[in-house]
């Protein structure tokens, strides 16, 4: 039995790199699909492939998508969910939100944020948004490689929403689910 396990382990060691070589390589960031690093054993290429927990094929997002936006952790998300002072916004598409979302979050798809700033406390006058009395919010999407919430935040700031009133939960649903937090399904 031990010999069989040893053979299987050896096969897994040989087959796994071959499978990774045939896998679809995803972007690391907007410009790269690989980074080569030097190790004591020679150069190693760091790549990224789709896995069951990766959620999407995006690329790594910066921790601060716009100057002034604050990166937040699960602690700040939980505090915001327990408070009426800060909104937590799921900025993903309807399809993603109905699969699973953070309880207590509201839904404003990333493509609609710039047009729905009134829901965040802004007032529109003369075709421009006045966000002086806007409520702070924390936005999230599918995780560190999802560009949806960073795009929405950039659009909100461009339209006049104060960057310092925005929190970015970069971990998003990927981190939320990986940490075992409660989710809701079927939410619109």
C-alpha positions in Angstrom: 0.0 0.0 0.0 2.8 2.4 0.8 4.4 1.7 -2.6 1.2 2.5 -4.3 0.8 5.8 -2.4 4.4 6.7 -3.2 3.9 6.1 -6.9 0.6 8.1 -6.9 2.4 11.0 -5.1 5.2 10.8 -7.7 2.7 10.9 -10.5 0.9 13.9 -9.0 4.2 15.7 -8.7 5.0 15.1 -12.4 1.4 15.6 -13.7 0.6 18.8 -11.8 3.2 21.0 -13.6 2.1 19.6 -16.9 -1.5 20.4 -16.2 -0.5 23.9 -15.1 1.4 24.3 -18.4 -1.8 23.5 -20.3 -4.0 25.8 -18.2 -5.1 29.1 -19.4 -2.7 31.7 -18.0 -4.5 34.7 -16.6 -3.2 38.3 -16.2 -1.3 39.2 -13.1 -2.0 42.9 -13.7 -3.0 44.9 -16.7 0.3 44.4 -18.5 1.8 41.0 -17.3 0.8 37.4 -17.4 4.1 36.3 -15.7 6.9 37.5 -13.5 10.3 35.7 -13.5 12.1 35.6 -10.1 15.5 34.3 -9.3 15.7 31.5 -6.7 18.7 29.5 -5.4 17.6 26.8 -7.9 17.4 29.2 -10.8 14.7 31.3 -12.4 11.0 30.5 -11.6 8.1 32.0 -13.6 5.2 33.1 -11.4 1.9 32.8 -13.3 -1.8 32.6 -12.5 -4.3 30.1 -13.7 -8.0 29.8 -13.1 -9.0 27.8 -10.1 -12.3 26.9 -8.5 -11.9 29.6 -5.9 -10.5 32.4 -8.2 -14.1 33.6 -9.1 -13.1 35.5 -12.2 -10.4 36.1 -14.8 -9.7 39.7 -13.9 -6.3 41.1 -12.9 -4.8 42.3 -9.6 -6.3 45.6 -8.6 -4.3 48.2 -6.7 -5.0 48.5 -3.0 -5.9 52.1 -3.5 -7.7 52.5 -6.8 -7.9 56.3 -6.5 -5.9 58.6 -4.2 -7.8 59.2 -1.0 -9.8 56.0 -1.0 -9.1 53.9 2.1 -8.5 50.2 1.9 -10.6 48.3 4.5 -10.6 44.8 6.0 -13.4 42.6 7.1 -13.3 44.3 10.5 -14.4 47.7 9.0 -17.0 45.9 6.8 -18.5 44.3 9.9 -18.5 47.7 11.7 -20.2 49.4 8.7 -22.8 46.6 8.5 -23.6 47.2 12.2 -23.9 51.0 11.7 -26.2 53.4 9.9 -23.3 55.8 9.2 -21.6 53.9 6.4 -23.2 51.9 3.5 -21.7 48.7 2.2 -22.3 48.4 -1.6 -22.1 45.3 -3.7 -20.9 46.7 -7.0 -21.0 43.5 -9.0 -23.5 42.6 -11.7 -26.9 41.1 -10.8 -25.7 37.6 -11.8 -22.9 37.7 -9.3 -25.0 39.2 -6.5 -27.7 36.5 -6.8 -25.0 33.8 -6.4 -23.9 35.1 -3.0 -23.5 38.5 -1.3 -22.7 40.1 2.0 -25.8 40.3 4.2 -26.8 44.0 4.8 -25.1 45.2 1.6 -27.0 47.2 -0.9 -26.7 46.6 -4.7 -25.6 49.3 -7.1 -23.9 47.6 -10.2 -20.6 49.1 -11.1 -22.0 50.4 -14.4 -24.7 52.4 -12.6 -22.8 54.0 -9.6 -22.0 57.3 -11.4 -25.7 57.7 -12.3 -27.1 56.7 -8.8 -25.0 59.0 -6.6 -28.3 60.4 -5.2 -28.7 57.0 -3.3 -25.4 57.9 -1.6 -26.6 61.3 -0.4 -25.5 63.4 -3.4 -27.8 66.0 -5.1 -27.8 66.8 -8.8 -28.1 70.4 -9.9 -27.3 71.9 -13.2 -26.0 68.5 -14.5 -23.4 68.2 -11.7 -23.4 66.2 -8.5 -23.0 68.0 -5.2 -21.7 65.3 -2.8 -20.9 67.6 0.2 -23.4 65.7 2.4 -22.8 62.3 0.9 -22.7 59.2 3.2 -19.5 57.2 3.3 -19.5 53.8 1.7 -17.5 50.7 1.4 -17.6 49.1 -2.0 -16.7 45.5 -3.0 -16.8 43.1 -5.9 -15.4 39.6 -6.4 -12.0 40.2 -4.9 -8.4 41.3 -5.6 -8.6 40.5 -9.3 -12.0 42.0 -9.9 -12.0 45.4 -11.7 -15.7 46.2 -11.1 -15.7 48.1 -7.8 -12.4 50.0 -8.7 -14.1 51.2 -11.9 -17.2 52.2 -10.1 -15.2 54.1 -7.5 -13.2 55.9 -10.1 -16.4 57.0 -11.8 -17.9 58.2 -8.5 -14.9 60.3 -7.8 -14.8 61.6 -11.3 -18.5 62.7 -10.9 -17.7 64.6 -7.6 -18.0 62.0 -4.8 -15.2 62.6 -2.2 -12.6 59.8 -2.4 -12.0 60.1 1.4 -15.6 58.9 2.0 -14.9 55.7 0.1 -13.6 52.4 1.6 -12.4 49.7 -0.7 -12.9 46.1 0.4 -10.4 44.6 -2.1 -10.8 41.1 -0.6 -14.4 41.2 -1.7 -16.5 38.0 -2.0 -13.4 35.9 -2.5 -12.0 36.8 0.9 -15.4 37.0 2.6 -16.3 33.4 1.5 -12.8 32.1 2.1 -13.0 33.3 5.7 -16.3 31.5 6.2 -18.5 34.5 6.7 -22.3 34.2 6.2 -23.6 35.0 2.7 -27.0 35.4 1.3 -28.2 33.9 -2.0 -30.9 35.1 -4.4 -30.6 38.8 -3.5 -31.3 41.5 -6.1 
